Amino acid sequence: MMQPNIRTDAPDRWIGAVELAIVQKAFDRLCAERGLSRDCKEARELARMTIDLYRQGADSEYKLHTMLSGSDFKTPAL
């Protein structure tokens, strides 16, 4: 999987409760899609990337997911 280009000089964009909920939802969805335990090394790196991208302006669950997965939300099979 191609990794997004994440700047290391991301601005210190404040993350409050609403912002954290956006980041958390994207992170949880990505972990579920990848079958990751939230405490594994890959999930910790994913959490860091999710927060960094949010601070760079990816300010919705959709934007975060798309940037980190390379695709739109996956719709569960009915």
Backbone torsions as a table, in degrees:
resi	resn	phi	psi	omega
1	MET	NA	137.3	178.9
2	MET	-76.5	130.9	179.4
3	GLN	-84.4	140.7	177.8
4	PRO	-66.7	153.5	177.0
5	ASN	-77.7	107.4	-177.1
6	ILE	-109.3	120.5	178.3
7	ARG	-72.0	142.6	176.6
8	THR	-87.0	-8.4	179.2
9	ASP	-102.4	32.5	-178.9
10	ALA	-56.6	136.3	-179.9
11	PRO	-62.0	154.7	179.0
12	ASP	-81.0	67.9	179.6
13	ARG	-72.7	125.0	-175.8
14	TRP	-65.6	137.0	178.2
15	ILE	-117.2	109.6	177.5
16	GLY	-98.5	-166.9	-175.9
17	ALA	-61.8	-42.8	-179.3
18	VAL	-66.5	-45.5	179.9
19	GLU	-64.4	-41.8	178.8
20	LEU	-61.8	-37.3	178.5
21	ALA	-62.8	-39.3	177.9
22	ILE	-63.6	-49.1	-180.0
23	VAL	-61.9	-43.7	-178.6
24	GLN	-62.5	-43.9	-179.4
25	LYS	-62.7	-43.4	178.4
26	ALA	-63.2	-46.2	179.4
27	PHE	-59.7	-47.7	-179.4
28	ASP	-60.8	-43.1	179.9
29	ARG	-62.8	-45.7	-179.7
30	LEU	-64.2	-41.2	177.6
31	CYS	-62.3	-43.8	-179.8
32	ALA	-63.0	-44.4	180.0
33	GLU	-63.5	-33.1	-178.1
34	ARG	-92.8	-5.2	-179.4
35	GLY	68.5	34.5	-177.3
36	LEU	-95.4	140.2	168.6
37	SER	-75.9	138.1	-175.7
38	ARG	-62.0	-17.9	-176.8
39	ASP	-105.0	9.1	178.4
40	CYS	-82.1	164.5	-177.3
41	LYS	-58.9	-44.2	-179.0
42	GLU	-63.3	-38.8	178.9
43	ALA	-67.5	-36.9	177.6
44	ARG	-64.6	-39.5	176.9
45	GLU	-67.0	-39.8	176.9
46	LEU	-62.2	-40.7	177.8
47	ALA	-61.7	-43.9	179.0
48	ARG	-61.7	-44.9	-179.7
49	MET	-65.1	-38.3	-179.9
50	THR	-63.2	-45.4	178.9
51	ILE	-65.9	-43.3	178.9
52	ASP	-60.2	-44.9	179.8
53	LEU	-65.7	-37.7	176.0
54	TYR	-59.9	-46.3	-179.1
55	ARG	-63.9	-24.3	178.8
56	GLN	-87.1	-2.9	175.3
57	GLY	119.7	-4.0	175.3
58	ALA	-78.3	84.2	-166.3
59	ASP	-100.9	25.3	173.6
60	SER	-139.8	157.3	178.2
61	GLU	-58.8	-40.8	-179.7
62	TYR	-61.1	-48.4	-179.7
63	LYS	-61.5	-45.7	180.0
64	LEU	-61.1	-47.7	-178.9
65	HIS	-60.7	-47.5	-178.1
66	THR	-61.6	-42.8	-179.2
67	MET	-67.4	-37.0	-176.0
68	LEU	-88.0	-20.5	-179.1
69	SER	-107.6	-20.4	-177.1
70	GLY	79.1	9.3	178.8
71	SER	-148.8	167.8	176.1
72	ASP	-70.4	172.5	175.5
73	PHE	-52.6	141.4	174.1
74	LYS	-88.2	131.1	179.0
75	THR	-91.1	126.4	179.5
76	PRO	-61.3	143.9	177.7
77	ALA	-67.7	140.4	179.1
78	LEU	-95.5	NA	NA
